[in-house]
Amino acid sequence: MASSFSACAKAELCKSIPQKSCCALAECFGILLFCNSFGADGIRIITESREFSQRLPKLFRKAFGVTFDQQPDEESSGKHNFQITSPEKIAVIMEAYGFEPNGTLSLHINLPIVEDDCCRAAFLRGAFLAGGSVTDPAKAYHLEFTTVHQRVAREAYTLVQEVLNFAPKSASRGGGQVLYLKQSDQISDCLAYLGASVAAMGIIEAKLEKELNNKVNRRCNCDEANTSKVVVAAQEQIAAIRILRERGVLEQLPDKLLKAAIAREEYPEYSLSELAAVMEPAISKPAMNHRLKKLVQLSQEVSQ
């Protein structure tokens, strides 16, 4: 089964582990604040991304020096469930972010963790890997981050606005808080900032392809409309010439009008420009139009 566009974007982001400890800590922070459950009673991260599943244990060891108490086999399919239930490990993780595991826990983005530019990108990358998705640009433009924590959503909104210079939209959905982007250029910029340059280029290419297809369709529709007009006008002109012939008027017309009538009957599918070009000598499109209109006018006069 082919991977989705979102899965491919996440796989691209998982190709390497942050080299700097501060970035590993920031990325884990984004993961924890946007994952399924993060609290003093335990941590639970569920993902369908095989690449993210392979990244998580390495990332947590680098950031905290801890292992998961429960984790899936790397070869397993479907949803991968990671859990930490050990109070000692949870305390290590909480303290790394300035939280008191035994006190009243109010989750928020601890600003010193995302002070540097590299750490801000790492934080948002973690948030996307744990609670984000992006729609196939061939279908629609939509990228989102989802968290169950209202305060985290508000602070992440400000962070996105600061680093990307545009504000995401926000909404509530099923008890969660969603930050989302709907413009193709903003989604492309966001993915590039996170480190998914190939996925970002995919957004741009899809947009260009859509624009090209729209231009082709508009041109085809315009050509079809113009063709229909040519056909209707030609039918009217040929009918007029037939009336003039039946009334014995056609052969008595000036040479210019007679030649125009003969040309139209010989080339019923031609446009005005094409008809004008076959005249001997060739004439302009307005001149051809004038002669054919004169034929139609004359036919109406003799029919009265």
C-alpha positions as CSV (number, residue, x, y, z in Angstrom):
1,M,0.0,0.0,0.0
2,A,1.4,3.4,-1.0
3,S,2.3,5.8,1.8
4,S,0.2,8.9,2.2
5,F,1.7,12.4,1.6
6,S,1.6,13.0,5.3
7,A,3.4,9.8,6.1
8,C,6.1,10.6,3.5
9,A,6.6,14.1,5.0
10,K,7.0,12.5,8.5
11,A,9.4,9.9,7.2
12,E,11.5,12.7,5.7
13,L,11.7,14.5,9.0
14,C,12.9,11.3,10.7
15,K,15.9,10.7,8.6
16,S,18.4,12.0,11.2
17,I,18.5,12.6,15.0
18,P,19.3,16.1,16.2
19,Q,23.1,16.4,16.9
20,K,22.7,19.0,19.6
21,S,21.2,18.0,23.0
22,C,19.2,21.2,23.2
23,C,17.5,20.4,20.0
24,A,16.7,16.8,21.0
25,L,15.2,18.2,24.2
26,A,13.1,20.7,22.3
27,E,11.9,18.1,19.8
28,C,10.9,15.8,22.6
29,F,9.1,18.7,24.2
30,G,7.0,19.2,21.1
31,I,6.3,15.5,20.9
32,L,5.1,15.4,24.6
33,L,2.9,18.5,24.4
34,F,1.2,17.2,21.2
35,C,1.1,13.5,21.9
36,N,-1.8,11.3,23.3
37,S,-1.0,11.7,27.0
38,F,1.7,13.5,29.0
39,G,1.3,13.9,32.8
40,A,2.6,12.9,36.2
41,D,0.7,9.6,35.9
42,G,2.4,8.5,32.7
43,I,3.3,9.2,29.1
44,R,1.7,7.6,26.1
45,I,2.6,8.2,22.4
46,I,0.7,6.4,19.6
47,T,1.8,6.7,16.0
48,E,1.3,4.8,12.7
49,S,4.6,6.1,11.3
50,R,7.3,3.4,11.3
51,E,10.0,6.0,10.9
52,F,8.8,8.0,13.9
53,S,8.6,4.7,15.9
54,Q,12.2,4.0,15.1
55,R,13.2,7.6,16.0
56,L,11.5,7.9,19.4
57,P,13.7,5.6,21.5
58,K,16.9,7.1,20.2
59,L,15.5,10.6,20.7
60,F,14.5,10.0,24.3
61,R,17.8,8.4,25.2
62,K,19.6,11.4,23.8
63,A,17.4,13.9,25.5
64,F,16.8,12.2,28.9
65,G,18.9,9.1,29.0
66,V,15.7,7.0,29.6
67,T,14.0,4.2,27.8
68,F,10.3,3.4,27.3
69,D,8.7,1.0,29.6
70,Q,6.6,-0.3,26.8
71,Q,7.3,0.0,23.1
72,P,6.3,-2.0,20.0
73,D,8.5,-4.3,17.9
74,E,10.1,-2.3,15.1
75,E,8.6,-4.7,12.5
76,S,5.0,-4.5,13.8
77,S,2.4,-2.9,11.6
78,G,-0.5,-0.7,12.5
79,K,-0.5,1.7,15.4
80,H,2.7,1.7,17.5
81,N,2.2,2.4,21.3
82,F,4.9,3.8,23.5
83,Q,4.5,4.2,27.2
84,I,6.5,5.4,30.2
85,T,4.9,4.6,33.6
86,S,8.0,4.6,35.9
87,P,7.7,7.6,38.4
88,E,11.5,8.0,38.3
89,K,11.6,8.4,34.6
90,I,8.6,10.7,34.5
91,A,10.3,12.8,37.2
92,V,13.5,13.1,35.1
93,I,11.5,14.2,32.0
94,M,9.3,16.7,34.0
95,E,12.3,18.3,35.7
96,A,14.0,18.7,32.3
97,Y,11.2,21.1,31.4
98,G,10.9,22.9,34.7
99,F,7.7,21.0,35.8
100,E,7.0,19.7,39.3
101,P,5.8,16.1,38.8
102,N,4.4,16.0,42.4
103,G,2.6,19.3,42.2
104,T,-0.3,20.7,40.2
105,L,0.8,20.3,36.6
106,S,-0.1,23.1,34.2
107,L,1.5,22.2,30.9
108,H,2.9,25.1,28.8
109,I,5.7,25.8,26.5
110,N,8.7,26.6,28.7
111,L,10.3,29.4,26.7
112,P,14.0,28.7,27.6
113,I,13.6,25.3,25.9
114,V,12.7,27.1,22.6
115,E,15.0,30.1,22.9
116,D,17.3,29.3,20.0
117,D,16.2,29.2,16.4
118,C,17.3,25.6,16.0
119,C,15.3,24.6,19.0
120,R,12.2,26.3,17.8
121,A,12.3,24.3,14.6
122,A,13.0,21.1,16.6
123,F,10.0,21.8,18.9
124,L,7.6,22.3,16.0
125,R,9.0,19.3,14.2
126,G,8.2,17.2,17.3
127,A,4.8,18.7,17.5
128,F,4.1,17.8,13.9
129,L,5.4,14.2,14.2
130,A,3.3,13.5,17.3
131,G,0.1,15.6,16.6
132,G,0.3,16.8,13.0
133,S,-0.7,15.9,9.5
134,V,-0.7,17.3,6.0
135,T,-3.2,16.6,3.2
136,D,-2.1,15.4,-0.2
137,P,-1.8,18.7,-2.2
138,A,-3.3,17.0,-5.2
139,K,-6.6,16.9,-3.2
140,A,-6.5,19.9,-0.9
141,Y,-4.2,22.3,1.0
142,H,-4.3,21.6,4.7
143,L,-1.6,21.2,7.4
144,E,-2.4,21.0,11.1
145,F,-1.1,20.5,14.6
146,T,-3.4,19.1,17.3
147,T,-3.0,19.1,21.1
148,V,-5.4,18.5,24.0
149,H,-3.9,21.5,26.0
150,Q,-5.5,24.9,25.4
151,R,-2.6,26.9,26.8
152,V,-0.1,24.9,24.7
153,A,-2.2,25.7,21.6
154,R,-2.2,29.4,22.4
155,E,1.5,29.5,22.9
156,A,2.2,27.4,19.9
157,Y,0.1,29.8,17.8
158,T,2.4,32.6,18.9
159,L,5.5,30.6,18.2
160,V,4.4,29.7,14.7
161,Q,3.6,33.3,14.0
162,E,7.0,34.4,15.2
163,V,9.1,31.9,13.3
164,L,7.1,31.8,10.0
165,N,5.8,35.4,9.9
166,F,2.2,34.3,9.4
167,A,-0.5,33.2,11.8
168,P,-2.2,29.8,11.6
169,K,-5.9,29.5,12.0
170,S,-7.3,27.8,15.2
171,A,-10.3,25.7,16.0
172,S,-11.6,23.2,18.6
173,R,-12.3,19.6,17.5
174,G,-13.4,16.7,19.6
175,G,-12.0,18.1,22.8
176,G,-8.7,19.0,21.1
177,Q,-7.2,22.3,20.0
178,V,-6.2,22.5,16.3
179,L,-3.8,25.0,14.6
180,Y,-4.0,24.8,10.9
181,L,-2.8,26.3,7.6
182,K,-4.9,26.4,4.3
183,Q,-2.6,28.3,1.9
184,S,-0.3,26.3,-0.2
185,D,2.7,28.8,0.1
186,Q,2.3,28.8,3.9
187,I,2.2,25.0,4.1
188,S,5.3,24.8,1.9
189,D,7.2,27.3,4.0
190,C,6.2,25.4,7.2
191,L,7.3,22.0,5.9
192,A,10.6,23.5,4.7
193,Y,11.1,25.1,8.1
194,L,10.5,21.8,9.9
195,G,13.1,20.1,7.6
196,A,10.9,18.4,5.0
197,S,12.2,20.2,1.9
198,V,11.1,17.4,-0.5
199,A,7.5,17.5,0.8
200,A,7.6,21.3,0.6
201,M,8.6,21.1,-3.0
202,G,5.8,18.6,-3.5
203,I,3.3,21.3,-2.4
204,I,4.8,23.8,-4.9
205,E,4.8,21.3,-7.8
206,A,1.2,20.4,-7.1
207,K,0.2,24.0,-7.0
208,L,2.0,24.7,-10.3
209,E,0.3,21.6,-11.9
210,K,-3.1,22.8,-10.8
211,E,-2.5,26.2,-12.2
212,L,-1.3,24.8,-15.5
213,N,-4.3,22.5,-15.7
214,N,-6.7,25.4,-14.9
215,K,-5.1,27.5,-17.7
216,V,-5.4,24.6,-20.2
217,N,-9.0,24.1,-19.2
218,R,-9.8,27.8,-19.5
219,R,-8.1,27.9,-22.9
220,C,-10.0,24.8,-24.1
221,N,-13.3,26.2,-22.8
222,C,-12.5,29.5,-24.6
223,D,-11.6,27.7,-27.8
224,E,-14.7,25.6,-27.6
225,A,-16.9,28.7,-27.1
226,N,-15.2,30.5,-30.0
227,T,-15.7,27.4,-32.2
228,S,-19.4,27.4,-31.3
229,K,-19.7,31.0,-32.3
230,V,-17.9,30.3,-35.6
231,V,-20.3,27.5,-36.4
232,V,-23.4,29.5,-35.5
233,A,-22.2,32.5,-37.6
234,A,-21.2,30.3,-40.5
235,Q,-24.6,28.5,-40.5
236,E,-26.4,31.9,-40.6
237,Q,-24.2,33.1,-43.4
238,I,-24.7,30.0,-45.5
239,A,-28.4,30.2,-45.0
240,A,-28.3,33.8,-46.2
241,I,-26.3,32.9,-49.3
242,R,-28.8,30.1,-50.1
243,I,-31.7,32.6,-49.9
244,L,-29.9,35.1,-52.2
245,R,-29.2,32.3,-54.7
246,E,-32.8,31.1,-54.7
247,R,-34.1,34.7,-55.2
248,G,-31.7,35.1,-58.2
249,V,-29.8,37.9,-56.4
250,L,-26.5,36.2,-55.7
251,E,-25.1,36.4,-59.2
252,Q,-26.0,40.1,-59.5
253,L,-24.0,41.1,-56.4
254,P,-20.7,43.0,-56.7
255,D,-17.6,40.8,-57.3
256,K,-16.3,41.3,-53.7
257,L,-19.5,40.0,-52.2
258,L,-19.9,37.2,-54.6
259,K,-16.4,36.0,-53.9
260,A,-17.0,36.2,-50.2
261,A,-20.2,34.1,-50.6
262,I,-18.4,31.4,-52.7
263,A,-15.5,31.2,-50.1
264,R,-18.0,30.8,-47.2
265,E,-19.8,28.0,-49.0
266,E,-16.5,26.3,-49.9
267,Y,-15.1,26.5,-46.4
268,P,-18.0,26.4,-44.0
269,E,-15.8,25.4,-41.0
270,Y,-13.3,28.3,-41.5
271,S,-13.0,31.2,-39.1
272,L,-13.1,34.8,-40.3
273,S,-9.3,35.0,-40.3
274,E,-9.0,31.8,-42.2
275,L,-11.6,32.9,-44.8
276,A,-9.9,36.2,-45.2
277,A,-6.6,34.5,-45.9
278,V,-8.0,32.3,-48.8
279,M,-9.4,35.3,-50.7
280,E,-7.6,36.4,-53.8
281,P,-6.1,38.8,-53.1
282,A,-6.1,38.2,-49.3
283,I,-8.1,40.6,-47.3
284,S,-8.3,41.6,-43.6
285,K,-10.5,39.9,-41.0
286,P,-12.7,43.1,-40.5
287,A,-13.1,43.3,-44.3
288,M,-14.3,39.7,-44.5
289,N,-16.6,40.2,-41.6
290,H,-18.1,43.3,-43.2
291,R,-18.8,41.4,-46.5
292,L,-20.4,38.4,-44.8
293,K,-22.6,40.7,-42.6
294,K,-23.6,42.5,-45.8
295,L,-24.7,39.2,-47.3
296,V,-26.9,38.4,-44.3
297,Q,-28.4,41.9,-44.4
298,L,-29.3,41.5,-48.1
299,S,-30.9,38.1,-47.5
300,Q,-33.1,39.7,-44.8
301,E,-34.1,42.5,-47.1
302,V,-35.1,40.2,-50.0
303,S,-37.0,37.9,-47.6
304,Q,-39.3,40.7,-46.4
